[in-house]
């Protein structure tokens, strides 16, 4: 056993007091020895040679020198006070400069002692400087065989309390020296052999002190696989446990409600994708297990129609249904859509939001309790304790990433047997992320647009060519179409030179004095906002200026142009959502992305992606490559059950798939976790779960 425990607090280490321990915990997530060993270097630097001072220049990367400090001097006063050490290697002199930790510098470094100095050279007042260098005595300096030394990223706030990469390296080395036995293995021996994986002890040591680049690569692969494997093992195990535990309602028949709607009320023929998805959902609902399915489909692909038709199957089997939307606008749109589609069918549909009060609200409560209300559409209001269903059999959650897990879980308590759950999203989710964040859900995808829809043509327009832009808008309006113009800000900001809605409103009114213009933003009163939207929906105004409040929940088939001002300020997912507001009718629609000429390379790539494809999944994959999984809207890494120290979902999709296949095989071979060789693996999984709230069995 190790002479130290990996759960020892880092306060046991030299130079870590309570103040530094707090900074390490809050800034770097390091509380214990184990945390320290899994805080991996951000890069490794080849320190196999010493440079001479006369070789240094301002454009060089990190370098190391060996020599002596000739003298110290203090410069500046107050906040500008600094210490400068004149350092010589016998060939010339460079200045070592410190702005922080001045007392530590004065106590720690001595004149004429031989040191190794490491840092990035710059030029100030014609002299070579190295600011806040790493320093150690030459007699203690040792290179690894290939000269690869770890470099740890230390947040600026943590640096202020005197922590730098060298200090982290010293702490890591101290912990490794204190270990008298290998770090415990978490994967069974047969899996290491099958996958040709490095042992865990060797891998963690190699991440800090690799013998070569190839050694580092093998260590990295082993640890990435381990992280992703345990995520998949956890997800699949709980998914199987939920299937075993929750049998679900059996919807055995398709009856009059469904057939009447299909034969007499269907607004257009279903696409092949819609038929396939309805069949998948139908198989779930009649199979005797609780459905837990994710329905993905681009804006305008017909998810709402699929949702309604599957709700009718629930009604045919004597159950009530409920759809929960994140905003009142979206809930009201669903209610209006359902009411219009169902027409004169004898089905009671009700809308429940915070605006529904008094007798009407009480009537809805009574109708739900006695079963007269068959379809409930609402916002968070549907999960309130006062809402009691007689027999809730199916729940649909729209844009589910906007709801907390605990909120969604409340719907489970609305019936003794948990209802079937269908989760819908118009935000396309990259495959690797879906396997990780939504890995316990079966996935259906609507990947066709309804007949008659034309792909939206996306155009990149520079801001300076505004006359040409207005001419294009004028031509569309003369054809009887309507236009959206979206701005990133409501009012002018001194800090950001962006087009703002108030200024834009004046410009548009001046450019189109003969037209009626509306504006909508999140700071308006709900009634005022609804009135402006209603004018646009009815065609009473030709141009609607808005912030991203229109991203979700607006359906105006006659709107054929979406102009996005300062498009460089929006992420790919948001641009794609906004583009989805047009192209809902049979006419050709356009999305015009307006930017300045000066664009960063990533921004130019985003704009180019938008102009080249309408495929939401292709856009989502590119968005994840550009921004990483932690920043994607609606799929924040908080949805991942365990912390990722080394794996990256944007780059490691192949490893995710491998890990999922291996986890599935192990669960097939050892469903009750009884095989002795798997014991360390199950113990490691239990330990991971002890440190995380587990919501895996809740949709």
C-alpha positions as CSV (number, residue, x, y, z in Angstrom):
1,X,0.0,0.0,0.0
2,X,1.2,3.6,-0.6
3,X,3.0,5.2,2.3
4,X,0.6,8.2,1.7
5,X,-3.1,8.1,0.9
6,X,-4.2,9.7,-2.3
7,X,-7.1,11.4,-0.3
8,X,-4.6,13.3,1.9
9,X,-5.2,17.1,1.7
10,X,-2.6,19.1,-0.1
11,X,-2.1,21.2,3.0
12,X,0.3,18.4,4.1
13,X,2.7,19.5,1.3
14,X,5.5,22.0,1.8
15,X,4.5,25.6,1.0
16,X,0.8,24.9,1.0
17,X,-1.0,26.8,3.8
18,X,-4.7,27.3,4.2
19,X,-4.7,30.3,1.9
20,X,-2.9,28.5,-1.0
21,X,-5.0,25.4,-0.4
22,X,-8.2,27.5,-1.0
23,X,-6.8,29.0,-4.2
24,X,-5.7,25.5,-5.5
25,X,-9.2,24.2,-4.7
26,X,-11.2,27.0,-6.2
27,X,-8.8,27.8,-9.1
28,X,-7.5,24.4,-10.2
29,X,-9.8,21.9,-8.5
30,X,-6.9,20.4,-6.5
31,X,-7.8,19.4,-2.9
32,X,-6.0,16.1,-2.4
33,X,-2.8,14.3,-3.5
34,X,-4.9,12.3,-6.0
35,X,-6.3,15.6,-7.5
36,X,-2.7,16.8,-7.9
37,X,-1.6,13.6,-9.7
38,X,-4.5,14.0,-12.2
39,X,-3.8,17.7,-12.8
40,X,-1.9,17.0,-15.9
41,X,0.6,19.3,-17.6
42,X,-0.8,21.5,-20.4
43,X,2.3,20.8,-22.4
44,X,5.9,19.4,-22.1
45,X,8.9,21.5,-23.0
46,X,12.2,20.2,-24.3
47,X,14.8,21.4,-21.7
48,X,17.6,19.3,-23.1
49,X,20.0,22.2,-23.8
50,X,21.1,25.6,-22.4
51,X,21.1,28.7,-24.4
52,X,23.7,31.5,-24.2
53,X,22.6,35.0,-23.5
54,X,24.0,36.3,-26.8
55,X,21.6,33.9,-28.7
56,X,18.4,35.3,-27.2
57,X,15.9,37.4,-29.1
58,X,12.3,38.7,-28.5
59,X,10.6,36.1,-30.8
60,X,12.0,33.0,-29.1
61,X,9.9,30.4,-27.2
62,X,10.8,29.3,-23.7
63,X,14.6,29.0,-23.1
64,X,16.8,28.0,-20.3
65,X,20.1,29.5,-19.2
66,X,22.7,28.6,-16.6
67,X,24.7,31.2,-14.7
68,X,24.8,33.6,-11.7
69,X,22.9,36.6,-10.4
70,X,25.3,39.5,-10.4
71,X,23.2,41.9,-8.4
72,X,19.6,43.0,-7.5
73,X,17.9,46.4,-7.7
74,X,14.5,47.7,-7.0
75,X,12.7,49.9,-9.5
76,X,9.5,51.9,-9.4
77,X,7.1,52.7,-6.5
78,X,3.8,51.4,-5.2
79,X,2.0,49.1,-7.7
80,X,4.8,49.7,-10.2
81,X,7.5,48.5,-7.8
82,X,9.5,45.6,-9.2
83,X,12.7,43.7,-8.6
84,X,15.3,43.3,-11.3
85,X,18.1,40.8,-11.1
86,X,21.1,41.1,-13.5
87,X,21.9,37.6,-14.6
88,X,25.1,36.5,-16.5
89,X,26.2,33.2,-18.0
90,X,29.7,34.6,-18.7
91,X,28.7,35.5,-22.3
92,X,26.4,38.4,-21.6
93,X,23.8,39.8,-19.2
94,X,19.9,39.6,-19.2
95,X,17.5,41.1,-16.7
96,X,15.2,38.9,-14.6
97,X,12.1,40.8,-13.5
98,X,9.5,40.2,-10.8
99,X,6.4,42.3,-10.2
100,X,4.8,39.9,-7.6
101,X,6.2,37.9,-4.7
102,X,9.0,40.4,-4.2
103,X,9.7,39.3,-0.5
104,X,9.9,35.7,-1.6
105,X,12.4,36.6,-4.4
106,X,14.6,38.6,-2.0
107,X,14.7,35.8,0.6
108,X,15.1,32.9,-1.9
109,X,17.7,33.9,-4.5
110,X,21.3,34.8,-3.7
111,X,24.1,36.6,-5.6
112,X,26.8,34.4,-7.2
113,X,24.9,31.1,-6.6
114,X,24.7,29.1,-9.8
115,X,21.1,28.8,-11.0
116,X,19.2,27.4,-14.0
117,X,16.7,30.0,-15.3
118,X,13.8,29.1,-17.5
119,X,11.3,31.5,-19.2
120,X,10.3,33.4,-22.3
121,X,12.7,36.3,-23.4
122,X,11.2,39.7,-24.3
123,X,12.8,43.1,-25.0
124,X,12.2,46.2,-22.9
125,X,14.2,49.5,-23.3
126,X,16.6,47.7,-25.6
127,X,17.5,45.0,-23.1
128,X,16.5,41.3,-23.0
129,X,14.2,40.5,-20.1
130,X,12.7,37.4,-18.7
131,X,9.6,38.2,-16.5
132,X,8.8,35.9,-13.6
133,X,11.2,33.2,-14.6
134,X,11.4,29.7,-13.0
135,X,14.6,29.3,-11.1
136,X,16.3,26.4,-9.4
137,X,19.8,25.8,-8.1
138,X,22.0,24.2,-10.8
139,X,23.0,21.4,-8.4
140,X,19.4,20.3,-8.0
141,X,18.6,20.5,-11.8
142,X,18.1,17.2,-13.6
143,X,16.8,16.5,-17.1
144,X,14.6,13.6,-18.0
145,X,16.2,11.3,-20.6
146,X,14.6,13.2,-23.5
147,X,14.7,16.6,-21.8
148,X,10.8,16.7,-21.6
149,X,9.7,18.7,-18.6
150,X,6.1,19.3,-17.6
151,X,4.5,22.7,-17.9
152,X,1.4,23.2,-15.8
153,X,-1.2,25.9,-16.5
154,X,-1.8,28.0,-13.4
155,X,-4.7,30.5,-13.5
156,X,-3.6,34.1,-12.9
157,X,-5.5,34.4,-9.6
158,X,-3.6,31.3,-8.3
159,X,-0.3,32.8,-9.6
160,X,-0.9,35.8,-7.4
161,X,-0.5,33.7,-4.3
162,X,3.0,32.6,-5.5
163,X,2.1,29.4,-7.3
164,X,3.8,28.7,-10.6
165,X,4.4,25.7,-12.8
166,X,7.7,24.8,-11.1
167,X,6.0,24.7,-7.7
168,X,3.3,22.4,-9.0
169,X,6.0,20.2,-10.5
170,X,7.7,20.0,-7.1
171,X,4.5,19.0,-5.3
172,X,3.8,16.3,-7.9
173,X,7.4,15.0,-7.6
174,X,7.0,15.0,-3.8
175,X,3.8,12.9,-4.0
176,X,5.4,10.4,-6.4
177,X,8.4,10.0,-4.1
178,X,6.1,9.3,-1.2
179,X,4.4,6.4,-3.0
180,X,5.9,3.1,-2.1
181,X,3.5,1.0,-4.3
182,X,2.0,1.5,-7.8
183,X,-1.1,3.5,-8.1
184,X,-4.2,1.2,-8.0
185,X,-5.3,-0.2,-11.3
186,X,-9.0,0.4,-12.3
187,X,-9.3,-1.7,-15.4
188,X,-9.3,-5.6,-15.4
189,X,-6.2,-7.3,-16.7
190,X,-7.9,-8.9,-19.6
191,X,-9.1,-5.5,-20.9
192,X,-5.5,-4.0,-20.6
193,X,-4.3,-7.0,-22.7
194,X,-7.2,-6.8,-25.3
195,X,-6.8,-3.0,-25.8
196,X,-3.0,-3.1,-25.5
197,X,-3.3,-0.4,-22.8
198,X,-0.6,0.9,-20.6
199,X,-1.1,0.3,-16.8
200,X,-2.6,3.1,-14.9
201,X,0.4,3.7,-12.6
202,X,2.8,4.0,-15.6
203,X,0.3,6.2,-17.5
204,X,-0.1,8.7,-14.8
205,X,3.6,9.0,-14.2
206,X,4.2,9.2,-17.9
207,X,1.8,12.1,-18.2
208,X,4.0,14.1,-16.0
209,X,7.4,12.7,-16.9
210,X,7.3,10.9,-20.3
211,X,10.4,9.2,-21.7
212,X,9.5,10.3,-25.2
213,X,6.7,11.8,-27.2
214,X,5.5,8.3,-28.1
215,X,5.4,7.3,-24.4
216,X,3.3,10.4,-23.7
217,X,0.9,9.5,-26.5
218,X,0.3,6.0,-25.2
219,X,-0.2,7.3,-21.7
220,X,-2.7,9.9,-22.9
221,X,-4.7,7.3,-24.8
222,X,-4.9,5.0,-21.8
223,X,-6.2,7.7,-19.5
224,X,-8.6,9.1,-22.1
225,X,-10.0,5.7,-22.7
226,X,-10.4,5.2,-18.9
227,X,-12.3,8.4,-18.4
228,X,-14.7,7.8,-21.3
229,X,-15.1,4.1,-20.5
230,X,-16.3,4.8,-17.0
231,X,-18.8,7.4,-18.3
232,X,-20.2,4.9,-20.8
233,X,-20.2,2.1,-18.2
234,X,-22.2,4.3,-15.8
235,X,-24.7,5.4,-18.4
236,X,-25.3,2.0,-19.9
237,X,-25.6,0.3,-16.5
238,X,-28.2,2.7,-15.2
239,X,-30.0,2.6,-18.5
240,X,-30.3,-1.2,-18.2
241,X,-31.3,-0.9,-14.6
242,X,-34.0,1.6,-15.4
243,X,-35.4,-0.7,-18.1
244,X,-35.5,-3.6,-15.7
245,X,-37.0,-1.5,-12.9
246,X,-39.6,0.6,-14.7
247,X,-41.9,-1.5,-16.9
248,X,-43.9,1.3,-18.3
249,X,-47.5,1.6,-19.6
250,X,-48.4,-0.7,-22.5
251,X,-50.0,1.2,-25.3
252,X,-51.3,-1.8,-27.2
253,X,-53.7,-0.2,-29.6
254,X,-53.9,2.5,-32.3
255,X,-57.5,3.7,-32.2
256,X,-60.0,6.3,-33.3
257,X,-58.1,9.4,-32.2
258,X,-55.0,8.5,-34.2
259,X,-56.8,7.2,-37.3
260,X,-59.3,10.1,-37.4
261,X,-56.4,12.6,-37.3
262,X,-54.3,10.6,-39.8
263,X,-57.2,10.3,-42.3
264,X,-58.9,13.7,-42.0
265,X,-56.7,16.3,-40.3
266,X,-53.1,15.6,-41.4
267,X,-52.0,18.9,-43.0
268,X,-49.5,17.2,-45.5
269,X,-48.1,13.8,-46.2
270,X,-45.6,12.7,-43.6
271,X,-41.9,12.5,-44.7
272,X,-40.2,9.1,-44.6
273,X,-38.2,10.3,-41.6
274,X,-41.4,11.2,-39.7
275,X,-42.9,7.8,-40.4
276,X,-39.8,6.1,-39.2
277,X,-39.6,8.0,-36.0
278,X,-43.3,7.5,-35.2
279,X,-42.7,3.7,-35.7
280,X,-39.7,3.8,-33.3
281,X,-41.7,5.6,-30.7
282,X,-44.7,3.3,-31.2
283,X,-42.5,0.2,-30.7
284,X,-41.2,1.7,-27.4
285,X,-44.7,2.4,-26.1
286,X,-46.2,-1.0,-26.8
287,X,-43.1,-3.0,-25.6
288,X,-43.8,-3.0,-21.9
289,X,-40.9,-0.9,-20.9
290,X,-40.8,2.8,-20.1
291,X,-39.8,4.8,-23.2
292,X,-36.9,7.2,-22.7
293,X,-36.2,8.6,-26.1
294,X,-34.5,11.7,-27.5
295,X,-36.0,13.1,-30.7
296,X,-33.6,15.3,-32.6
297,X,-34.7,17.3,-35.6
298,X,-33.7,20.6,-37.2
299,X,-36.0,23.7,-36.9
300,X,-38.9,23.1,-39.2
301,X,-38.4,19.3,-39.6
302,X,-41.9,18.5,-38.2
303,X,-41.1,17.4,-34.6
304,X,-44.3,19.0,-33.2
305,X,-46.5,17.0,-35.6
306,X,-44.7,13.7,-34.6
307,X,-45.2,14.7,-30.9
308,X,-48.9,15.2,-31.4
309,X,-49.5,12.0,-33.3
310,X,-47.7,10.0,-30.6
311,X,-49.8,11.7,-27.9
312,X,-52.9,10.6,-29.8
313,X,-51.7,7.0,-29.3
314,X,-51.6,7.6,-25.6
315,X,-55.2,9.0,-25.7
316,X,-56.3,5.9,-27.6
317,X,-55.1,3.8,-24.7
318,X,-56.9,5.8,-22.1
319,X,-54.0,8.0,-20.8
320,X,-53.5,11.7,-20.5
321,X,-50.4,13.4,-22.0
322,X,-48.4,16.6,-21.2
323,X,-45.9,18.7,-23.1
324,X,-43.6,21.0,-21.2
325,X,-41.9,23.9,-23.0
326,X,-39.2,26.3,-21.7
327,X,-40.9,29.6,-22.5
328,X,-44.5,30.9,-22.6
329,X,-44.1,31.9,-26.3
330,X,-43.2,28.4,-27.2
331,X,-45.9,26.8,-25.0
332,X,-48.5,29.1,-26.5
333,X,-47.3,28.3,-30.0
334,X,-47.6,24.5,-29.3
335,X,-51.1,25.1,-27.9
336,X,-52.2,27.1,-31.0
337,X,-50.7,24.5,-33.3
338,X,-52.3,21.5,-31.6
339,X,-55.7,23.3,-31.4
340,X,-55.5,24.2,-35.1
341,X,-54.4,20.7,-36.2
342,X,-57.0,18.8,-34.1
343,X,-59.8,21.1,-35.4
344,X,-63.2,19.8,-34.3
345,X,-61.9,16.5,-32.9
346,X,-63.5,15.8,-29.4
347,X,-60.2,16.3,-27.5
348,X,-59.8,18.7,-24.6
349,X,-56.4,20.5,-24.9
350,X,-55.5,23.1,-22.2
351,X,-52.7,25.6,-21.8
352,X,-51.1,26.1,-18.4
353,X,-48.7,29.0,-17.8
354,X,-48.1,31.5,-15.0
355,X,-50.5,33.9,-16.9
356,X,-53.4,31.5,-16.5
357,X,-55.1,32.4,-13.3
358,X,-58.4,32.3,-11.3
359,X,-61.4,30.3,-12.4
360,X,-59.7,29.1,-15.7
361,X,-56.7,27.7,-13.8
362,X,-59.0,26.0,-11.3
363,X,-61.0,24.5,-14.2
364,X,-57.8,23.1,-15.7
365,X,-56.8,21.5,-12.3
366,X,-60.2,19.9,-12.0
367,X,-60.1,18.7,-15.6
368,X,-56.7,17.1,-15.1
369,X,-57.8,15.4,-11.9
370,X,-61.0,13.9,-13.4
371,X,-59.4,13.0,-16.7
372,X,-61.4,15.4,-18.9
373,X,-58.2,17.4,-19.9
374,X,-56.5,14.9,-22.2
375,X,-53.6,17.1,-23.5
376,X,-51.9,19.6,-21.2
377,X,-49.5,22.1,-22.8
378,X,-47.5,24.3,-20.4
379,X,-44.3,25.7,-19.0
380,X,-42.8,25.0,-15.6
381,X,-46.3,25.5,-14.2
382,X,-47.1,21.9,-15.2
383,X,-44.8,20.5,-12.5
384,X,-46.3,22.4,-9.6
385,X,-47.8,20.4,-6.7
386,X,-51.3,21.6,-7.5
387,X,-51.2,19.8,-10.9
388,X,-52.6,16.3,-10.3
389,X,-53.3,14.0,-13.3
390,X,-55.9,11.2,-13.2
391,X,-53.7,9.0,-15.4
392,X,-50.6,10.5,-17.0
393,X,-49.1,8.1,-19.5
394,X,-46.8,10.2,-21.7
395,X,-44.6,13.3,-21.1
396,X,-42.9,15.3,-23.9
397,X,-40.2,17.8,-22.9
398,X,-39.3,20.3,-25.5
399,X,-35.8,21.9,-25.7
400,X,-35.1,19.8,-22.6
401,X,-31.6,21.3,-22.0
402,X,-33.4,24.4,-20.6
403,X,-34.9,22.5,-17.7
404,X,-33.0,21.3,-14.6
405,X,-32.9,17.6,-13.9
406,X,-34.8,18.0,-10.7
407,X,-37.6,19.8,-12.5
408,X,-37.9,17.1,-15.1
409,X,-37.9,14.4,-12.3
410,X,-41.0,16.0,-10.8
411,X,-43.0,14.8,-13.8
412,X,-42.2,11.3,-12.8
413,X,-44.1,11.7,-9.6
414,X,-47.3,12.6,-11.4
415,X,-48.2,8.9,-11.8
416,X,-47.5,5.8,-9.8
417,X,-46.0,4.1,-12.9
418,X,-43.6,6.5,-14.5
419,X,-44.9,7.9,-17.8
420,X,-43.3,7.4,-21.2
421,X,-40.8,10.2,-21.8
422,X,-40.0,11.8,-25.2
423,X,-37.4,14.5,-25.1
424,X,-37.3,16.9,-28.1
425,X,-34.5,19.3,-29.2
426,X,-34.1,21.4,-32.3
427,X,-30.4,21.9,-31.3
428,X,-28.5,19.3,-33.3
429,X,-26.2,17.4,-31.0
430,X,-22.9,16.0,-32.2
431,X,-22.9,12.2,-32.1
432,X,-20.1,11.8,-29.6
433,X,-21.8,14.3,-27.3
434,X,-25.1,12.6,-27.6
435,X,-23.5,9.3,-26.6
436,X,-22.1,10.9,-23.5
437,X,-24.6,13.5,-22.3
438,X,-27.7,11.7,-23.5
439,X,-26.2,8.2,-23.6
440,X,-29.0,6.6,-21.7
441,X,-31.6,7.7,-24.1
442,X,-32.6,6.0,-27.3
443,X,-32.2,8.4,-30.2
444,X,-34.5,9.2,-33.1
445,X,-33.6,11.7,-35.8
446,X,-35.8,13.5,-38.3
447,X,-33.4,14.3,-41.1
448,X,-35.8,15.4,-43.8
449,X,-37.7,18.6,-44.3
450,X,-41.4,18.5,-45.1
451,X,-42.3,18.5,-48.8
452,X,-42.3,21.8,-50.6
453,X,-39.7,23.3,-48.3
454,X,-36.6,24.8,-50.0
455,X,-33.2,25.0,-48.3
456,X,-32.5,28.5,-47.0
457,X,-29.8,30.3,-49.0
458,X,-27.2,31.9,-46.7
459,X,-25.2,34.9,-47.9
460,X,-22.3,36.7,-46.3
461,X,-22.6,40.5,-46.7
462,X,-20.0,43.1,-45.5
463,X,-21.4,45.9,-43.5
464,X,-20.0,48.6,-45.9
465,X,-22.3,47.3,-48.7
466,X,-25.5,48.4,-46.9
467,X,-27.1,49.9,-50.0
468,X,-27.0,46.6,-51.8
469,X,-28.4,44.9,-48.6
470,X,-31.4,47.3,-48.5
471,X,-32.1,46.8,-52.2
472,X,-32.2,43.1,-51.6
473,X,-34.7,43.5,-48.7
474,X,-36.8,45.9,-50.8
475,X,-37.1,43.3,-53.6
476,X,-38.3,40.6,-51.2
477,X,-40.9,43.0,-49.6
478,X,-42.2,44.0,-53.0
479,X,-42.9,40.3,-53.6
480,X,-45.1,40.3,-50.5
481,X,-42.6,38.8,-48.1
482,X,-41.5,39.9,-44.6
483,X,-38.1,40.4,-43.1
484,X,-36.4,39.7,-39.7
485,X,-33.4,41.8,-38.6
486,X,-31.6,40.5,-35.5
487,X,-29.2,42.6,-33.4
488,X,-26.8,41.4,-30.6
489,X,-27.6,44.4,-28.3
490,X,-30.6,46.5,-27.4
491,X,-28.9,49.8,-26.7
492,X,-25.5,51.2,-27.7
493,X,-22.6,50.0,-25.7
494,X,-19.5,52.2,-25.2
495,X,-17.4,49.0,-24.8
496,X,-18.5,47.2,-27.9
497,X,-18.9,48.7,-31.3
498,X,-21.9,46.5,-32.4
499,X,-25.0,47.4,-34.2
500,X,-27.7,47.9,-31.7
501,X,-31.5,47.6,-32.0
502,X,-32.4,51.1,-31.1
503,X,-30.0,52.7,-33.6
504,X,-31.0,50.1,-36.2
505,X,-34.6,50.9,-35.7
506,X,-34.0,54.6,-36.6
507,X,-31.9,53.6,-39.7
508,X,-34.5,51.1,-41.0
509,X,-37.3,53.6,-40.6
510,X,-35.3,56.2,-42.5
511,X,-34.3,53.7,-45.2
512,X,-37.9,52.3,-45.6
513,X,-40.2,55.3,-44.8
514,X,-43.1,53.8,-46.6
515,X,-43.0,50.5,-44.7
516,X,-44.3,49.5,-41.2
517,X,-41.6,48.3,-38.8
518,X,-41.9,46.5,-35.4
519,X,-39.3,45.9,-32.8
520,X,-39.1,43.2,-30.1
521,X,-36.6,42.6,-27.3
522,X,-36.4,40.9,-23.9
523,X,-36.7,44.1,-21.9
524,X,-40.2,44.9,-23.2
525,X,-43.3,44.1,-21.1
526,X,-44.8,40.7,-22.2
527,X,-48.1,42.3,-23.4
528,X,-46.2,44.9,-25.4
529,X,-43.9,42.2,-26.9
530,X,-46.9,39.9,-27.8
531,X,-48.7,42.8,-29.5
532,X,-45.6,43.6,-31.7
533,X,-45.2,40.0,-32.6
534,X,-48.9,39.6,-33.4
535,X,-48.7,42.6,-35.8
536,X,-45.8,40.8,-37.6
537,X,-47.5,37.4,-37.6
538,X,-50.7,39.0,-39.1
539,X,-48.6,40.8,-41.8
540,X,-49.5,44.2,-40.5
541,X,-45.7,45.1,-40.4
542,X,-43.2,44.1,-43.0
543,X,-39.9,44.3,-41.0
544,X,-39.4,43.0,-37.5
545,X,-36.3,44.1,-35.6
546,X,-35.4,41.9,-32.7
547,X,-32.7,40.6,-30.4
548,X,-32.3,36.8,-30.0
549,X,-35.7,36.7,-28.2
550,X,-37.0,35.3,-31.5
551,X,-34.5,32.4,-31.6
552,X,-37.2,30.0,-30.3
553,X,-41.0,30.0,-30.7
554,X,-41.8,32.2,-33.7
555,X,-43.4,30.7,-36.8
556,X,-44.2,33.1,-39.7
557,X,-44.2,31.2,-43.0
558,X,-44.4,34.5,-45.0
559,X,-41.0,35.7,-43.5
560,X,-38.4,34.9,-46.2
561,X,-35.4,36.9,-45.1
562,X,-33.3,36.8,-41.9
563,X,-30.7,39.5,-41.5
564,X,-28.2,38.9,-38.7
565,X,-26.2,42.1,-37.8
566,X,-22.7,41.5,-36.4
567,X,-23.0,37.9,-37.2
568,X,-19.4,37.4,-36.0
569,X,-20.7,37.8,-32.4
570,X,-23.0,34.7,-32.6
571,X,-22.0,31.1,-32.2
572,X,-22.7,28.6,-34.9
573,X,-25.6,26.9,-33.0
574,X,-27.3,30.3,-32.5
575,X,-26.8,31.4,-36.1
576,X,-28.4,28.1,-37.2
577,X,-31.3,28.5,-34.8
578,X,-32.0,32.0,-36.1
579,X,-31.8,30.9,-39.7
580,X,-34.5,28.4,-38.9
581,X,-37.0,31.2,-38.4
582,X,-37.2,31.5,-42.2
583,X,-37.7,28.9,-44.8
584,X,-41.0,27.8,-43.3
585,X,-43.1,28.5,-46.4
586,X,-42.8,27.3,-50.0
587,X,-40.9,30.5,-51.1
588,X,-37.2,30.6,-51.4
589,X,-35.8,32.2,-48.2
590,X,-32.5,33.9,-47.4
591,X,-30.3,34.3,-44.4
592,X,-27.9,37.3,-44.7
593,X,-24.9,37.4,-42.3
594,X,-23.6,40.9,-41.9
595,X,-20.1,41.5,-40.6
596,X,-17.2,43.9,-40.9
597,X,-14.2,43.1,-43.1
598,X,-11.8,42.3,-40.3
599,X,-12.5,38.8,-39.0
600,X,-10.5,36.3,-37.0
601,X,-9.8,32.9,-38.6
602,X,-12.2,31.0,-36.4
603,X,-15.0,33.6,-37.1
604,X,-14.4,33.4,-40.9
605,X,-14.6,29.6,-40.6
606,X,-18.0,29.9,-38.8
607,X,-19.4,32.2,-41.4
608,X,-18.1,29.9,-44.2
609,X,-19.7,26.9,-42.6
610,X,-23.0,28.7,-42.4
611,X,-22.9,29.6,-46.1
612,X,-21.8,26.1,-47.2
613,X,-24.4,23.9,-45.4
614,X,-27.9,23.8,-43.9
615,X,-27.2,20.4,-42.2
616,X,-27.7,21.1,-38.5
617,X,-25.6,18.0,-37.5
618,X,-22.7,19.0,-39.6
619,X,-22.9,22.5,-38.1
620,X,-23.0,21.1,-34.6
621,X,-19.9,18.9,-35.2
622,X,-18.0,22.0,-36.5
623,X,-19.3,24.1,-33.6
624,X,-17.9,21.5,-31.1
625,X,-14.5,21.4,-33.0
626,X,-14.3,25.2,-32.8
627,X,-15.6,25.8,-29.2
628,X,-15.2,22.5,-27.4
629,X,-18.0,20.6,-25.7
630,X,-18.1,22.7,-22.6
631,X,-19.4,25.7,-24.4
632,X,-22.1,24.3,-26.6
633,X,-25.5,25.7,-25.9
634,X,-27.7,23.2,-24.2
635,X,-25.1,20.6,-23.9
636,X,-22.8,22.0,-21.2
637,X,-20.4,19.5,-19.8
638,X,-22.4,19.6,-16.5
639,X,-24.4,17.0,-18.3
640,X,-21.4,14.6,-18.2
641,X,-21.6,12.4,-15.1
642,X,-17.9,12.6,-14.2
643,X,-15.2,15.3,-14.6
644,X,-13.0,15.0,-17.7
645,X,-9.3,15.7,-16.8
646,X,-7.8,14.7,-20.1
647,X,-10.4,13.4,-22.6
648,X,-11.9,16.0,-25.0
649,X,-15.3,15.1,-26.6
650,X,-14.5,17.4,-29.6
651,X,-11.4,15.5,-30.5
652,X,-11.9,12.0,-29.0
653,X,-15.0,10.8,-30.7
654,X,-13.4,7.6,-31.9
655,X,-12.4,6.7,-28.3
656,X,-15.9,7.5,-27.1
657,X,-17.3,4.9,-29.5
658,X,-14.7,2.4,-28.5
659,X,-15.4,2.9,-24.9
660,X,-19.1,2.5,-25.4
661,X,-18.6,-0.8,-27.3
662,X,-16.3,-2.2,-24.6
663,X,-18.7,-1.1,-21.8
664,X,-21.6,-2.8,-23.6
665,X,-19.6,-6.1,-23.9
666,X,-18.6,-6.1,-20.3
667,X,-22.2,-5.5,-19.2
668,X,-23.4,-8.3,-21.4
669,X,-20.7,-10.7,-19.9
670,X,-21.1,-9.5,-16.3
671,X,-24.6,-8.1,-15.8
672,X,-24.8,-8.6,-12.1
673,X,-21.2,-7.4,-11.4
674,X,-20.1,-10.7,-9.9
675,X,-17.0,-11.7,-11.8
676,X,-13.9,-11.4,-9.5
677,X,-11.6,-10.0,-12.2
678,X,-14.0,-7.0,-12.6
679,X,-14.1,-6.1,-8.9
680,X,-11.5,-3.3,-9.1
681,X,-13.5,-1.8,-12.0
682,X,-16.8,-1.8,-10.2
683,X,-15.1,-0.4,-7.0
684,X,-13.6,2.5,-9.1
685,X,-17.0,3.2,-10.6
686,X,-18.6,3.3,-7.2
687,X,-15.9,5.7,-6.0
688,X,-16.6,8.0,-8.9
689,X,-20.3,7.9,-8.2
690,X,-19.8,8.7,-4.5
691,X,-18.4,12.1,-5.5
692,X,-21.2,13.0,-7.9
693,X,-25.0,13.3,-7.5
694,X,-26.4,10.5,-9.7
695,X,-29.4,11.5,-11.8
696,X,-28.8,8.8,-14.4
697,X,-32.1,7.0,-13.9
698,X,-34.1,10.2,-14.5
699,X,-34.9,11.5,-18.0
